[in-house]
Amino acid sequence: MLIVLLAIVAGPCLAQDAACKNAFTVKLFGVSVHLKESPHPEIFPNRLDDKGYITFNYGAIVGYDRFIVGNKHAVRVEQGLYADCAASLAGFTHIGLRTLILQKDRHSLNGGIGPTLVYRKDWNRIVGYKDDGYFNRRGEWQYKFYWYAGELEYNYSLSGRTDFSVNMVPGLPELISFGVGVRQRF
């Protein structure tokens, strides 16, 4: 689905002149930092501490930006697929507006906000998990839709159009997640 959407949005742009602004991002995801103690850290097999405050989540995020005002404001479509804190299959789908917050030499900071769907294999199948009702359930999946979810992204220009990229997703008040990768502008 994401690849089809990228082709529809980017295709006409690539056929136009070089003034067209796009970016494609690939990141490894990540690390989650929990802001409060989990009631069941024992179900987090990749936790770094006994209380589950810091947990590895192995996966990837791909994103596409279509700049709509110069190279400062964009629409981003993003898809993540990863193993969550309980090492269960999880993911998110996001579309939102992004803006350049700060740029100095090779450094830039971008922020974004928009609707996001987060989903995971139902944790109720995991021994020791007590459902708090936060996620909705459908079949073997749990999900949560957010009308607005945000992201901060730091980019360091490695060359003319390639950036080293680090993102922080605040899942407040529960956790903050981090990813690292590259952004290619074209």
N, CA, C and O atoms as a DFTB+ gen file, in Angstrom:
744 C
 N C O
     1  1       0.827      -1.197       0.000
     2  2       0.000       0.000       0.000
     3  2       0.871       1.260       0.000
     4  3       0.637       2.188      -0.773
     5  1       1.888       1.276       0.888
     6  2       2.761       2.446       0.983
     7  2       3.512       2.673      -0.321
     8  3       3.663       3.815      -0.756
     9  1       3.985       1.601      -0.951
    10  2       4.738       1.749      -2.201
    11  2       3.842       2.314      -3.298
    12  3       4.280       3.155      -4.083
    13  1       2.596       1.862      -3.360
    14  2       1.655       2.399      -4.350
    15  2       1.424       3.886      -4.107
    16  3       1.433       4.679      -5.048
    17  1       1.217       4.265      -2.844
    18  2       1.010       5.677      -2.512
    19  2       2.238       6.507      -2.891
    20  3       2.101       7.606      -3.427
    21  1       3.436       5.984      -2.614
    22  2       4.663       6.707      -2.983
    23  2       4.758       6.895      -4.492
    24  3       5.143       7.966      -4.962
    25  1       4.409       5.861      -5.251
    26  2       4.479       5.969      -6.710
    27  2       3.489       7.009      -7.234
    28  3       3.807       7.768      -8.149
    29  1       2.294       7.040      -6.654
    30  2       1.288       8.013      -7.087
    31  2       1.744       9.437      -6.794
    32  3       1.607      10.326      -7.635
    33  1       2.289       9.651      -5.588
    34  2       2.689      10.999      -5.187
    35  2       4.003      11.413      -5.842
    36  3       4.117      12.536      -6.334
    37  1       4.996      10.525      -5.855
    38  2       6.325      10.891      -6.347
    39  2       6.444      10.794      -7.860
    40  3       7.236      11.521      -8.459
    41  1       5.675       9.910      -8.490
    42  2       5.799       9.709      -9.926
    43  2       5.708      10.980     -10.738
    44  3       6.637      11.281     -11.488
    45  1       4.625      11.745     -10.626
    46  2       4.516      12.985     -11.395
    47  2       5.622      13.973     -11.044
    48  3       6.063      14.740     -11.900
    49  1       6.061      13.960      -9.822
    50  2       7.109      14.879      -9.395
    51  2       8.430      14.564     -10.086
    52  3       9.140      15.468     -10.526
    53  1       8.754      13.276     -10.177
    54  2      10.020      12.892     -10.776
    55  2      10.052      13.235     -12.264
    56  3      11.124      13.447     -12.830
    57  1       8.897      13.289     -12.888
    58  2       8.836      13.607     -14.312
    59  2       8.968      15.105     -14.576
    60  3       9.198      15.519     -15.712
    61  1       8.822      15.915     -13.529
    62  2       8.925      17.355     -13.698
    63  2      10.383      17.793     -13.590
    64  3      11.296      16.969     -13.641
    65  1      10.588      19.090     -13.441
    66  2      11.942      19.607     -13.379
    67  2      12.599      19.344     -12.024
    68  3      11.966      18.817     -11.110
    69  1      13.858      19.713     -11.906
    70  2      14.655      19.443     -10.708
    71  2      14.207      20.237      -9.491
    72  3      14.691      19.977      -8.390
    73  1      13.300      21.195      -9.648
    74  2      12.839      21.993      -8.518
    75  2      11.917      21.209      -7.594
    76  3      11.601      21.675      -6.499
    77  1      11.487      20.039      -8.011
    78  2      10.598      19.209      -7.214
    79  2      11.332      18.708      -5.976
    80  3      12.462      18.232      -6.083
    81  1      10.709      18.806      -4.803
    82  2      11.370      18.448      -3.544
    83  2      10.689      17.255      -2.892
    84  3       9.490      17.287      -2.615
    85  1      11.453      16.217      -2.651
    86  2      10.990      15.005      -1.998
    87  2      12.093      14.515      -1.075
    88  3      13.248      14.924      -1.194
    89  1      11.728      13.646      -0.168
    90  2      12.726      12.983       0.665
    91  2      12.209      11.591       0.991
    92  3      11.010      11.390       1.179
    93  1      13.116      10.647       1.054
    94  2      12.809       9.277       1.428
    95  2      13.673       8.942       2.632
    96  3      14.882       9.176       2.618
    97  1      13.057       8.395       3.673
    98  2      13.763       8.114       4.913
    99  2      13.648       6.632       5.252
   100  3      12.572       6.043       5.145
   101  1      14.768       6.034       5.664
   102  2      14.789       4.665       6.164
   103  2      15.520       4.690       7.496
   104  3      16.651       5.166       7.592
   105  1      14.852       4.168       8.526
   106  2      15.450       4.175       9.863
   107  2      15.327       2.806      10.506
   108  3      14.364       2.075      10.280
   109  1      16.324       2.480      11.311
   110  2      16.221       1.321      12.188
   111  2      15.530       1.793      13.452
   112  3      15.848       2.854      13.990
   113  1      14.596       1.007      13.914
   114  2      13.823       1.338      15.100
   115  2      14.148       0.254      16.095
   116  3      14.181      -0.902      15.672
   117  1      14.362       0.462      17.209
   118  2      14.799       1.420      18.032
   119  2      14.889       1.003      19.474
   120  3      15.053      -0.152      19.866
   121  1      14.768       2.024      20.179
   122  2      14.850       1.975      21.639
   123  2      13.640       2.714      22.200
   124  3      13.301       3.804      21.740
   125  1      12.994       2.116      23.190
   126  2      11.892       2.772      23.893
   127  2      12.316       3.052      25.323
   128  3      12.856       2.185      26.010
   129  1      12.063       4.271      25.756
   130  2      12.321       4.668      27.136
   131  2      10.970       4.900      27.787
   132  3      10.244       5.820      27.412
   133  1      10.631       4.068      28.761
   134  2       9.357       4.193      29.464
   135  2       9.484       5.240      30.552
   136  3      10.464       5.258      31.297
   137  1       8.500       6.104      30.642
   138  2       8.557       7.228      31.573
   139  2       8.018       6.879      32.955
   140  3       8.172       7.647      33.905
   141  1       7.392       5.727      33.056
   142  2       6.939       5.255      34.363
   143  2       7.115       3.739      34.407
   144  3       7.217       3.076      33.375
   145  1       7.149       3.218      35.610
   146  2       7.385       1.793      35.780
   147  2       6.237       0.974      35.187
   148  3       5.066       1.271      35.426
   149  1       6.574      -0.040      34.425
   150  2       5.582      -0.923      33.844
   151  2       5.045      -1.863      34.923
   152  3       5.806      -2.313      35.780
   153  1       3.742      -2.167      34.893
   154  2       3.216      -3.135      35.858
   155  2       3.626      -4.571      35.537
   156  3       3.413      -5.469      36.352
   157  1       4.211      -4.800      34.360
   158  2       4.609      -6.153      33.964
   159  2       5.889      -6.147      33.131
   160  3       5.863      -6.558      31.971
   161  1       7.025      -5.682      33.704
   162  2       8.270      -5.650      32.936
   163  2       8.787      -7.047      32.581
   164  3       9.604      -7.192      31.672
   165  1       8.324      -8.058      33.281
   166  2       8.792      -9.423      33.016
   167  2       8.406      -9.906      31.619
   168  3       8.991     -10.872      31.131
   169  1       7.437      -9.263      30.960
   170  2       7.065      -9.680      29.601
   171  2       7.885      -8.941      28.536
   172  3       7.652      -9.128      27.342
   173  1       8.845      -8.104      28.958
   174  2       9.720      -7.379      28.028
   175  2      11.056      -8.119      27.928
   176  3      11.960      -7.834      28.713
   177  1      11.209      -9.048      27.002
   178  2      12.442      -9.847      26.943
   179  2      13.686      -9.044      26.565
   180  3      14.799      -9.477      26.866
   181  1      13.532      -7.892      25.918
   182  2      14.691      -7.104      25.480
   183  2      14.895      -5.855      26.330
   184  3      15.412      -4.848      25.844
   185  1      14.494      -5.917      27.585
   186  2      14.665      -4.777      28.490
   187  2      16.110      -4.742      28.976
   188  3      16.769      -5.775      29.100
   189  1      16.586      -3.525      29.249
   190  2      17.952      -3.360      29.742
   191  2      18.029      -3.312      31.261
   192  3      19.112      -3.415      31.836
   193  1      16.887      -3.156      31.905
   194  2      16.874      -3.076      33.373
   195  2      15.696      -3.900      33.893
   196  3      14.786      -4.235      33.135
   197  1      15.717      -4.222      35.169
   198  2      14.683      -5.073      35.762
   199  2      13.290      -4.477      35.705
   200  3      12.310      -5.220      35.667
   201  1      13.176      -3.170      35.698
   202  2      11.871      -2.502      35.723
   203  2      11.334      -2.215      34.312
   204  3      10.197      -1.764      34.170
   205  1      12.133      -2.471      33.272
   206  2      11.690      -2.279      31.900
   207  2      11.636      -0.834      31.450
   208  3      10.878      -0.501      30.538
   209  1      12.421       0.030      32.068
   210  2      12.414       1.437      31.652
   211  2      12.991       1.624      30.251
   212  3      12.496       2.444      29.478
   213  1      14.040       0.862      29.923
   214  2      14.662       0.957      28.596
   215  2      14.561      -0.409      27.931
   216  3      15.000      -1.419      28.480
   217  1      13.970      -0.417      26.729
   218  2      13.719      -1.667      26.017
   219  2      14.089      -1.503      24.553
   220  3      13.812      -0.470      23.944
   221  1      14.724      -2.538      23.988
   222  2      15.004      -2.538      22.556
   223  2      13.781      -3.022      21.795
   224  3      13.116      -3.973      22.205
   225  1      13.491      -2.355      20.677
   226  2      12.413      -2.722      19.767
   227  2      13.042      -2.852      18.388
   228  3      13.421      -1.845      17.789
   229  1      13.160      -4.051      17.882
   230  2      13.843      -4.257      16.616
   231  2      12.886      -4.121      15.446
   232  3      11.860      -4.798      15.392
   233  1      13.227      -3.240      14.505
   234  2      12.390      -3.062      13.331
   235  2      12.872      -1.922      12.469
   236  3      14.016      -1.481      12.575
   237  1      11.974      -1.445      11.602
   238  2      12.350      -0.393      10.657
   239  2      11.174       0.550      10.414
   240  3      10.010       0.206      10.616
   241  1      11.531       1.746       9.975
   242  2      10.565       2.775       9.605
   243  2      10.959       3.281       8.219
   244  3      12.129       3.571       7.972
   245  1       9.990       3.386       7.322
   246  2      10.226       4.036       6.029
   247  2       9.268       5.210       5.926
   248  3       8.120       5.130       6.363
   249  1       9.745       6.291       5.350
   250  2       8.917       7.477       5.223
   251  2       9.189       8.205       3.922
   252  3      10.279       8.127       3.355
   253  1       8.178       8.908       3.467
   254  2       8.293       9.727       2.264
   255  2       7.773      11.118       2.575
   256  3       6.671      11.268       3.104
   257  1       8.560      12.135       2.251
   258  2       8.158      13.528       2.416
   259  2       7.939      14.146       1.041
   260  3       8.748      13.977       0.130
   261  1       6.835      14.861       0.911
   262  2       6.574      15.665      -0.286
   263  2       6.523      17.111       0.175
   264  3       5.581      17.535       0.844
   265  1       7.555      17.859      -0.196
   266  2       7.627      19.261       0.222
   267  2       6.556      20.057      -0.503
   268  3       6.411      19.962      -1.722
   269  1       5.801      20.851       0.270
   270  2       4.685      21.595      -0.303
   271  2       4.932      23.102      -0.306
   272  3       4.288      23.827      -1.064
   273  1       5.850      23.583       0.527
   274  2       6.223      24.996       0.551
   275  2       7.745      25.042       0.645
   276  3       8.313      24.804       1.711
   277  1       8.397      25.347      -0.467
   278  2       9.860      25.353      -0.474
   279  2      10.392      24.018      -0.016
   280  3       9.831      22.970      -0.337
   281  1      11.480      24.059       0.738
   282  2      12.000      22.821       1.313
   283  2      11.841      22.839       2.834
   284  3      12.595      22.187       3.556
   285  1      10.848      23.593       3.307
   286  2      10.653      23.748       4.753
   287  2       9.397      23.089       5.286
   288  3       9.354      22.723       6.461
   289  1       8.376      22.926       4.464
   290  2       7.106      22.341       4.913
   291  2       6.757      21.178       4.007
   292  3       6.847      21.279       2.783
   293  1       6.356      20.065       4.620
   294  2       6.103      18.853       3.845
   295  2       4.933      18.070       4.422
   296  3       4.493      18.292       5.551
   297  1       4.449      17.145       3.602
   298  2       3.520      16.114       4.054
   299  2       4.349      14.835       4.115
   300  3       5.066      14.501       3.173
   301  1       4.241      14.127       5.235
   302  2       4.996      12.878       5.393
   303  2       4.031      11.715       5.533
   304  3       3.046      11.784       6.269
   305  1       4.337      10.643       4.808
   306  2       3.684       9.346       4.952
   307  2       4.749       8.421       5.521
   308  3       5.868       8.361       5.011
   309  1       4.392       7.695       6.585
   310  2       5.401       6.886       7.264
   311  2       4.795       5.553       7.682
   312  3       3.638       5.481       8.096
   313  1       5.597       4.502       7.565
   314  2       5.173       3.166       7.963
   315  2       6.270       2.530       8.803
   316  3       7.430       2.496       8.394
   317  1       5.906       2.027       9.976
   318  2       6.843       1.331      10.834
   319  2       6.392      -0.093      11.059
   320  3       5.193      -0.357      11.160
   321  1       7.326      -1.007      11.139
   322  2       7.058      -2.409      11.449
   323  2       8.193      -2.873      12.347
   324  3       9.364      -2.725      11.999
   325  1       7.851      -3.435      13.503
   326  2       8.876      -3.739      14.494
   327  2       8.382      -4.758      15.508
   328  3       7.202      -5.106      15.538
   329  1       9.299      -5.227      16.330
   330  2       8.968      -6.047      17.495
   331  2       8.849      -5.079      18.665
   332  3       9.806      -4.373      18.987
   333  1       7.685      -5.041      19.301
   334  2       7.457      -4.079      20.384
   335  2       8.141      -4.523      21.677
   336  3       8.950      -5.451      21.668
   337  1       7.821      -3.870      22.771
   338  2       8.477      -4.152      24.049
   339  2       8.312      -5.596      24.493
   340  3       9.181      -6.138      25.177
   341  1       7.208      -6.223      24.111
   342  2       6.974      -7.622      24.457
   343  2       7.479      -8.562      23.360
   344  3       7.174      -9.754      23.375
   345  1       8.247      -8.030      22.413
   346  2       8.780      -8.778      21.270
   347  2       7.662      -9.354      20.408
   348  3       7.826     -10.408      19.794
   349  1       6.525      -8.660      20.364
   350  2       5.401      -9.029      19.515
   351  2       5.419      -8.171      18.257
   352  3       5.920      -7.047      18.272
   353  1       4.877      -8.700      17.181
   354  2       4.785      -7.934      15.945
   355  2       3.918      -6.704      16.176
   356  3       2.816      -6.806      16.716
   357  1       4.417      -5.544      15.768
   358  2       3.706      -4.281      15.946
   359  2       4.054      -3.352      14.792
   360  3       4.978      -3.609      14.020
   361  1       3.298      -2.274      14.694
   362  2       3.587      -1.300      13.653
   363  2       2.769      -0.042      13.836
   364  3       1.953       0.078      14.750
   365  1       3.016       0.892      12.931
   366  2       2.220       2.110      12.906
   367  2       2.160       2.631      11.481
   368  3       3.045       2.366      10.667
   369  1       1.106       3.372      11.195
   370  2       0.923       4.043       9.917
   371  2       0.606       5.494      10.237
   372  3      -0.273       5.777      11.051
   373  1       1.328       6.422       9.594
   374  2       1.208       7.840       9.933
   375  2       1.184       8.687       8.669
   376  3       1.872       8.391       7.692
   377  1       0.391       9.728       8.702
   378  2       0.457      10.776       7.686
   379  2       0.331      12.095       8.437
   380  3      -0.515      12.239       9.319
   381  1       1.178      13.054       8.083
   382  2       1.122      14.306       8.820
   383  2       1.885      15.430       8.155
   384  3       2.552      15.245       7.137
   385  1       1.770      16.582       8.750
   386  2       2.489      17.766       8.288
   387  2       3.801      17.870       9.035
   388  3       3.883      17.555      10.222
   389  1       4.841      18.322       8.318
   390  2       6.167      18.492       8.918
   391  2       6.664      19.888       8.588
   392  3       6.309      20.477       7.567
   393  1       7.499      20.397       9.488
   394  2       8.076      21.706       9.236
   395  2       9.509      21.745       9.746
   396  3       9.874      21.052      10.696
   397  1      10.298      22.564       9.094
   398  2      11.664      22.806       9.534
   399  2      11.604      23.757      10.716
   400  3      11.085      24.866      10.592
   401  1      12.127      23.339      11.857
   402  2      12.123      24.157      13.064
   403  2      13.391      24.995      13.157
   404  3      13.348      26.171      13.516
   405  1      14.526      24.371      12.828
   406  2      15.817      25.027      13.000
   407  2      16.802      24.455      11.994
   408  3      16.825      23.246      11.761
   409  1      17.622      25.324      11.394
   410  2      18.676      24.861      10.507
   411  2      19.906      25.716      10.721
   412  3      19.832      26.944      10.695
   413  1      21.039      25.065      10.934
   414  2      22.321      25.754      11.125
   415  2      23.397      24.912      10.477
   416  3      23.658      23.787      10.903
   417  1      24.011      25.447       9.466
   418  2      25.055      24.738       8.718
   419  2      24.530      23.374       8.260
   420  3      23.573      23.308       7.489
   421  1      25.148      22.292       8.727
   422  2      24.761      20.941       8.294
   423  2      23.698      20.309       9.195
   424  3      23.286      19.172       8.963
   425  1      23.258      21.028      10.204
   426  2      22.306      20.501      11.181
   427  2      20.907      21.047      10.914
   428  3      20.738      22.215      10.561
   429  1      19.896      20.174      11.089
   430  2      18.512      20.657      11.006
   431  2      17.647      19.865      11.976
   432  3      17.927      18.710      12.299
   433  1      16.594      20.520      12.425
   434  2      15.623      19.905      13.314
   435  2      14.244      20.109      12.697
   436  3      13.840      21.237      12.412
   437  1      13.529      19.004      12.494
   438  2      12.184      19.036      11.922
   439  2      11.188      18.532      12.952
   440  3      11.527      17.719      13.812
   441  1       9.969      19.016      12.859
   442  2       8.896      18.530      13.717
   443  2       7.698      18.189      12.867
   444  3       7.465      18.796      11.822
   445  1       6.943      17.216      13.323
   446  2       5.772      16.819      12.573
   447  2       4.632      16.420      13.482
   448  3       4.831      16.044      14.637
   449  1       3.429      16.510      12.934
   450  2       2.234      16.119      13.679
   451  2       1.176      15.663      12.689
   452  3       1.045      16.208      11.593
   453  1       0.414      14.635      13.106
   454  2      -0.653      14.149      12.258
   455  2      -1.253      12.869      12.803
   456  3      -0.760      12.326      13.792
   457  1      -2.320      12.375      12.169
   458  2      -2.971      11.159      12.646
   459  2      -2.087       9.923      12.464
   460  3      -1.330       9.803      11.500
   461  1      -2.215       9.009      13.433
   462  2      -1.398       7.801      13.448
   463  2      -2.202       6.630      13.981
   464  3      -2.924       6.760      14.969
   465  1      -2.075       5.492      13.326
   466  2      -2.657       4.244      13.793
   467  2      -1.525       3.356      14.280
   468  3      -0.603       3.046      13.525
   469  1      -1.593       2.943      15.547
   470  2      -0.605       2.049      16.150
   471  2      -1.290       0.708      16.374
   472  3      -2.428       0.669      16.842
   473  1      -0.615      -0.392      16.049
   474  2      -1.209      -1.712      16.217
   475  2      -0.149      -2.707      16.654
   476  3       1.046      -2.516      16.428
   477  1      -0.625      -3.786      17.293
   478  2       0.268      -4.837      17.768
   479  2      -0.519      -6.134      17.913
   480  3      -1.740      -6.123      18.071
   481  1       0.208      -7.260      17.856
   482  2      -0.417      -8.542      18.176
   483  2      -0.944      -8.430      19.595
   484  3      -0.292      -7.841      20.457
   485  1      -2.115      -8.987      19.843
   486  2      -2.802      -8.861      21.122
   487  2      -1.942      -9.417      22.266
   488  3      -1.583     -10.594      22.272
   489  1      -1.624      -8.559      23.219
   490  2      -0.815      -8.958      24.366
   491  2      -1.592      -9.851      25.331
   492  3      -0.983     -10.452      26.216
   493  1      -2.885      -9.957      25.195
   494  2      -3.665     -10.804      26.105
   495  2      -3.281     -12.273      25.995
   496  3      -3.645     -13.064      26.865
   497  1      -2.565     -12.653      24.963
   498  2      -2.089     -14.018      24.814
   499  2      -0.826     -14.269      25.633
   500  3      -0.405     -15.417      25.779
   501  1      -0.215     -13.209      26.170
   502  2       1.042     -13.315      26.910
   503  2       0.755     -13.565      28.387
   504  3       0.024     -12.809      29.026
   505  1       1.338     -14.633      28.918
   506  2       1.183     -14.962      30.332
   507  2       1.770     -13.825      31.169
   508  3       2.902     -13.403      30.932
   509  1       1.021     -13.336      32.129
   510  2       1.486     -12.270      33.007
   511  2       0.982     -10.889      32.620
   512  3       1.115      -9.944      33.399
   513  1       0.402     -10.754      31.428
   514  2      -0.112      -9.454      30.998
   515  2      -1.526      -9.252      31.527
   516  3      -2.370     -10.142      31.431
   517  1      -1.769      -8.082      32.080
   518  2      -3.106      -7.712      32.532
   519  2      -3.561      -6.519      31.701
   520  3      -2.968      -5.442      31.769
   521  1      -4.603      -6.715      30.927
   522  2      -5.109      -5.692      30.009
   523  2      -5.670      -4.502      30.788
   524  3      -6.534      -4.660      31.650
   525  1      -5.161      -3.307      30.469
   526  2      -5.654      -2.092      31.142
   527  2      -6.724      -1.370      30.311
   528  3      -7.224      -0.321      30.719
   529  1      -7.072      -1.933      29.146
   530  2      -8.123      -1.355      28.323
   531  2      -7.696      -0.182      27.463
   532  3      -8.535       0.416      26.789
   533  1      -6.403       0.169      27.465
   534  2      -5.928       1.316      26.699
   535  2      -6.087       1.092      25.191
   536  3      -6.527       1.985      24.465
   537  1      -5.722      -0.112      24.729
   538  2      -5.840      -0.445      23.312
   539  2      -7.204      -1.063      23.029
   540  3      -7.772      -1.749      23.880
   541  1      -7.725      -0.817      21.832
   542  2      -8.916      -1.499      21.352
   543  2      -8.488      -2.877      20.855
   544  3      -7.317      -3.096      20.545
   545  1      -9.431      -3.792      20.780
   546  2      -9.120      -5.146      20.332
   547  2      -9.976      -5.516      19.134
   548  3     -11.158      -5.180      19.059
   549  1      -9.345      -6.222      18.192
   550  2     -10.067      -6.763      17.038
   551  2      -9.343      -8.036      16.609
   552  3      -8.210      -7.983      16.132
   553  1      -9.996      -9.160      16.779
   554  2      -9.376     -10.435      16.431
   555  2      -8.121     -10.649      17.266
   556  3      -8.154     -10.569      18.494
   557  1      -7.023     -10.920      16.587
   558  2      -5.748     -11.175      17.267
   559  2      -4.904      -9.911      17.416
   560  3      -3.711      -9.995      17.707
   561  1      -5.513      -8.745      17.221
   562  2      -4.765      -7.490      17.232
   563  2      -5.322      -6.509      18.247
   564  3      -6.511      -6.523      18.566
   565  1      -4.438      -5.657      18.748
   566  2      -4.806      -4.492      19.539
   567  2      -4.384      -3.274      18.729
   568  3      -3.390      -3.319      18.005
   569  1      -5.142      -2.183      18.853
   570  2      -4.819      -0.986      18.089
   571  2      -5.271       0.255      18.837
   572  3      -6.129       0.202      19.719
   573  1      -4.669       1.369      18.459
   574  2      -5.035       2.668      19.018
   575  2      -4.863       3.695      17.906
   576  3      -3.818       3.746      17.258
   577  1      -5.894       4.513      17.687
   578  2      -5.816       5.584      16.702
   579  2      -5.645       6.900      17.433
   580  3      -6.380       7.202      18.373
   581  1      -4.666       7.683      16.994
   582  2      -4.418       9.011      17.549
   583  2      -4.694      10.035      16.450
   584  3      -4.135       9.942      15.357
   585  1      -5.553      11.006      16.736
   586  2      -5.808      12.066      15.762
   587  2      -4.567      12.910      15.544
   588  3      -4.370      13.469      14.465
   589  1      -3.733      13.003      16.567
   590  2      -2.486      13.734      16.406
   591  2      -1.394      12.990      17.167
   592  3      -1.552      12.628      18.333
   593  1      -0.311      12.782      16.485
   594  2       0.890      12.180      17.070
   595  2       2.059      12.969      16.501
   596  3       2.010      13.418      15.356
   597  1       3.088      13.135      17.279
   598  2       4.191      13.982      16.855
   599  2       5.505      13.248      16.734
   600  3       5.648      12.097      17.147
   601  1       6.460      13.950      16.154
   602  2       7.806      13.417      15.982
   603  2       8.769      14.592      15.869
   604  3       8.459      15.610      15.250
   605  1       9.928      14.435      16.471
   606  2      11.040      15.351      16.247
   607  2      12.123      14.571      15.516
   608  3      12.402      13.418      15.844
   609  1      12.734      15.216      14.517
   610  2      13.744      14.546      13.709
   611  2      14.955      15.462      13.554
   612  3      14.848      16.593      13.080
   613  1      16.112      14.940      13.969
   614  2      17.371      15.655      13.791
   615  2      18.057      15.077      12.565
   616  3      18.146      13.859      12.410
   617  1      18.544      15.956      11.690
   618  2      19.268      15.524      10.491
   619  2      20.617      16.222      10.428
   620  3      20.736      17.417      10.698
   621  1      21.638      15.436      10.062
   622  2      22.980      15.969       9.851
   623  2      23.359      15.663       8.410
   624  3      23.408      14.499       8.014
   625  1      23.624      16.695       7.629
   626  2      23.939      16.535       6.214
   627  2      25.301      15.867       6.039
   628  3      26.330      16.420       6.424
   629  1      25.291      14.670       5.452
   630  2      26.534      13.951       5.175
   631  2      27.127      14.382       3.847
   632  3      28.346      14.465       3.698
   633  1      26.256      14.656       2.880
   634  2      26.665      15.147       1.569
   635  2      25.517      15.991       1.040
   636  3      24.553      16.240       1.765
   637  1      25.597      16.427      -0.183
   638  2      24.600      17.333      -0.736
   639  2      23.154      16.994      -0.450
   640  3      22.385      17.878      -0.073
   641  1      22.758      15.744      -0.614
   642  2      21.349      15.373      -0.460
   643  2      21.118      14.203       0.490
   644  3      19.992      13.718       0.598
   645  1      22.132      13.750       1.163
   646  2      22.017      12.606       2.078
   647  2      22.266      13.065       3.505
   648  3      23.255      13.739       3.795
   649  1      21.353      12.689       4.390
   650  2      21.449      13.080       5.797
   651  2      21.483      11.861       6.704
   652  3      20.826      10.855       6.437
   653  1      22.252      11.960       7.775
   654  2      22.141      11.041       8.900
   655  2      20.941      11.540       9.697
   656  3      20.838      12.738       9.959
   657  1      20.040      10.657      10.085
   658  2      18.775      11.081      10.671
   659  2      18.466      10.308      11.955
   660  3      18.611       9.087      12.006
   661  1      18.039      11.034      12.988
   662  2      17.634      10.442      14.262
   663  2      16.250      10.993      14.595
   664  3      16.029      12.203      14.547
   665  1      15.321      10.101      14.933
   666  2      14.000      10.590      15.299
   667  2      13.651      10.226      16.736
   668  3      14.137       9.241      17.292
   669  1      12.798      11.053      17.310
   670  2      12.265      10.828      18.637
   671  2      10.747      10.963      18.534
   672  3      10.229      11.983      18.080
   673  1      10.045       9.913      18.963
   674  2       8.588       9.926      18.948
   675  2       8.115       9.922      20.391
   676  3       8.299       8.934      21.101
   677  1       7.504      11.021      20.836
   678  2       7.000      11.057      22.207
   679  2       5.628      10.388      22.299
   680  3       4.635      10.927      21.812
   681  1       5.581       9.224      22.919
   682  2       4.323       8.532      23.166
   683  2       3.867       8.837      24.583
   684  3       3.666       7.940      25.402
   685  1       3.709      10.133      24.850
   686  2       3.421      10.597      26.211
   687  2       2.022      10.168      26.644
   688  3       1.108      10.151      25.819
   689  1       1.837       9.832      27.874
   690  2       2.761       9.907      29.008
   691  2       3.500       8.598      29.265
   692  3       4.136       8.446      30.308
   693  1       3.427       7.644      28.325
   694  2       3.980       6.315      28.558
   695  2       5.468       6.173      28.227
   696  3       6.254       5.722      29.060
   697  1       5.848       6.562      27.006
   698  2       7.213       6.278      26.571
   699  2       7.679       7.257      25.508
   700  3       6.897       8.038      24.965
   701  1       8.969       7.195      25.229
   702  2       9.586       7.933      24.130
   703  2      10.389       6.906      23.337
   704  3      11.146       6.128      23.917
   705  1      10.227       6.901      22.015
   706  2      10.923       5.942      21.158
   707  2      11.916       6.660      20.257
   708  3      11.719       7.818      19.890
   709  1      12.996       5.948      19.902
   710  2      14.052       6.516      19.076
   711  2      14.377       5.586      17.913
   712  3      14.307       4.362      18.032
   713  1      14.735       6.200      16.782
   714  2      15.191       5.473      15.615
   715  2      16.349       6.213      14.975
   716  3      16.537       7.406      15.213
   717  1      17.124       5.510      14.166
   718  2      18.293       6.111      13.515
   719  2      18.414       5.564      12.098
   720  3      18.176       4.380      11.860
   721  1      18.789       6.445      11.146
   722  2      18.917       5.995       9.764
   723  2      19.394       7.088       8.847
   724  3      20.180       7.947       9.247
   725  1      18.918       7.061       7.607
   726  2      19.320       8.045       6.603
   727  2      18.086       8.650       5.940
   728  3      17.025       8.031       5.855
   729  1      18.267       9.872       5.479
   730  2      17.249      10.564       4.696
   731  2      17.898      10.993       3.393
   732  3      18.960      11.616       3.397
   733  1      17.268      10.663       2.291
   734  2      17.748      11.029       0.960
   735  2      16.781      12.021       0.354
   736  3      15.601      11.711       0.195
   737  1      17.255      13.207       0.012
   738  2      16.416      14.224      -0.624
   739  2      16.610      14.160      -2.132
   740  3      17.728      13.974      -2.612
   741  1      15.517      14.316      -2.880
   742  2      15.610      14.301      -4.342
   743  2      14.547      15.192      -4.945
   744  3      14.461      15.312      -6.167
